[in-house]
Amino acid sequence: MSKENPTEQKTDSFTQLTPKEELIMKLNGETAIVAWKEIERFFAKGNLLLIEQGVDLINCAADLSLDNAEAIKPLIDSEKIQRMPIEFVKENCQPETEFWSVVVAPYVLAQLK
């Protein structure tokens, strides 16, 4: 607190989070491991996005949520983010196949565990 205004709170620039950092913390708490059978309905609706392994799921979800086209467009162009391809489903998905997932409405982002 400053001597001029004893009720004023001093802020430490190291403890303030950016909006993206706050969102990442929130999304991190909302991730879950889910079985294919639990997210298959989102695939049927066209709302299931496959996130390639090696791409940071939470960071990707935050960028998508914040409409950060600069970060998302290269991932889409390189197909590291894409609507879940039917070929992938046929080759990799059984009812118990597990995915890391997070919701960024209207999408569910899924990454093969």
C-alpha positions in Angstrom: 0.0 0.0 0.0 1.2 3.5 -0.8 1.6 6.1 1.9 -0.6 8.5 -0.1 -3.5 6.1 -0.2 -3.5 3.4 2.4 -6.4 1.5 0.8 -4.7 1.3 -2.6 -3.4 -2.2 -3.3 0.0 -2.6 -4.9 -0.1 -4.8 -7.9 2.9 -7.0 -8.9 3.3 -7.2 -12.6 4.6 -10.8 -12.2 1.3 -12.0 -10.7 -1.1 -10.5 -13.2 -2.3 -12.9 -15.8 -3.1 -12.0 -19.4 -6.7 -12.9 -20.6 -5.2 -15.8 -22.5 -3.3 -17.1 -19.4 -6.5 -16.9 -17.4 -8.4 -18.7 -20.1 -5.7 -21.4 -20.2 -6.1 -21.9 -16.5 -9.8 -22.2 -16.8 -9.7 -24.6 -19.8 -7.0 -26.7 -18.1 -9.5 -27.4 -15.3 -12.1 -28.4 -17.9 -10.2 -31.0 -19.8 -11.1 -34.6 -19.4 -10.2 -38.0 -20.7 -13.2 -39.3 -22.6 -14.0 -42.5 -24.5 -15.0 -42.3 -28.2 -18.5 -43.4 -27.4 -18.9 -40.3 -25.3 -17.9 -37.8 -28.1 -19.1 -39.7 -31.1 -22.4 -37.7 -31.2 -20.3 -34.5 -31.7 -18.6 -36.1 -34.7 -22.1 -36.9 -36.1 -23.0 -33.2 -35.8 -19.7 -32.0 -37.3 -18.6 -30.3 -34.1 -15.7 -32.6 -33.2 -12.2 -31.2 -34.0 -9.2 -33.5 -34.1 -6.1 -32.0 -32.6 -2.9 -33.7 -33.8 -0.7 -35.2 -31.2 2.1 -32.8 -30.4 -0.1 -29.8 -30.6 -0.8 -28.2 -27.2 -4.5 -29.0 -26.7 -5.2 -26.3 -24.1 -3.2 -23.6 -25.9 -5.1 -24.5 -29.1 -8.4 -24.3 -27.3 -7.6 -20.9 -25.8 -6.5 -19.5 -29.3 -9.7 -20.9 -30.8 -11.8 -19.4 -28.0 -10.1 -16.0 -28.4 -10.5 -16.2 -32.2 -6.7 -15.9 -32.6 -6.6 -16.5 -36.3 -2.9 -15.8 -36.4 -2.2 -18.8 -34.3 -5.0 -21.1 -35.5 -4.8 -20.6 -39.3 -1.4 -22.3 -39.7 -2.6 -25.2 -37.7 -5.7 -25.6 -39.9 -3.7 -25.1 -43.1 -1.3 -27.9 -42.0 -4.3 -30.1 -40.9 -3.0 -30.2 -37.3 -6.5 -29.0 -36.4 -9.4 -30.4 -38.5 -12.9 -31.7 -38.3 -12.6 -35.3 -37.3 -12.0 -37.1 -40.5 -14.0 -40.2 -41.2 -10.9 -42.1 -42.3 -9.3 -41.4 -38.8 -12.5 -42.6 -37.1 -12.6 -45.8 -39.2 -8.9 -46.6 -38.5 -8.6 -45.4 -34.8 -11.8 -45.2 -33.0 -13.4 -48.0 -31.0 -16.0 -47.4 -28.3 -13.3 -47.3 -25.6 -10.6 -45.4 -27.5 -9.6 -42.5 -25.2 -9.1 -38.9 -26.1 -8.0 -35.8 -24.1 -10.9 -33.4 -24.7 -12.0 -29.9 -23.9 -15.1 -27.9 -25.0 -14.9 -24.6 -26.8 -18.5 -24.2 -27.8 -19.8 -25.2 -30.2 -16.8 -27.5 -30.7 -15.3 -30.4 -28.7 -11.6 -30.5 -29.3 -10.2 -34.1 -29.0 -6.7 -35.4 -29.1 -5.9 -39.1 -29.2 -4.5 -40.1 -25.8 
